Amino acid sequence: MRKYRLGERVKARIPDATEIGTEKVAKWISGRIIALSPDRKCAKLLLDNDTELLIETRFLKVTSGQ
């Protein structure tokens, strides 16, 4: 299993979601990791539209642009 780091740019797969708050999203969203749980099973992402999202790391994929 990959270990993620703070500040890393990632894409997150959102299973069957169409809205987060008032924002409509696709199946993949992109953002930057701003916090990790101690066991590194969850990450808090800062999305490109300044929304924060808590998501399990199993749904993350690293993007090539750092």
N, C-alpha and C positions, 0 to 999 in steps of 0.2 A: 504494500500500500504506500502511495506517495505521501511525503510529508510536505505540507504547504507552509509558506512563510508569510509574515506580515508584509504588506505592500505589493504582493504578487498580483498580477492581472490575471483574472480567470473568467471563464464562461461557466454559467450554472444552468443545468437542465432543470426546468420547472415542470414536474409531472402534472399534466392535466390542468394547469392554471391558465386563466385568461385575464385575471385582474389581480394586482397587488395594490391595495388601497384604492386610489382613484386612477391608477395607471393601468392601461391594458398592455400586456406583455405577450411575447411569442413564447415558444417552447424553450428558447435559449436567451439568457440575458447576460450582459457582461458587466464587470465591476472590478474592484480592488479589495483585497482582504485587509480589514482594519482591526480584527480581533479573532483570536482562536480560543476554543475551550481548552482546559488543561489536558484533557485526553485527546484533543485534536480531532474529535468526531464532528464538531460543529464549527462553523466560521461565520463571522459577521462581515457582510460585504457592503461596500459603499458603491451603489450603482451609478451609472453615468448621469442619471437625473437627480443626484444627491439624495436618494432614498436609501435607507439602511435595511438590510435583509439578513435574517439569521437562517442559515441553511446547513444541512448535513454535508460533510466534505465528500461523501460518495457521489454527490451530484455535480461536483466541480471538475473542470477541465482547464488546464493552463493554456492561455493564449500565447501566441508567439511574440507579440509586442509587449515589451516591458516598460 
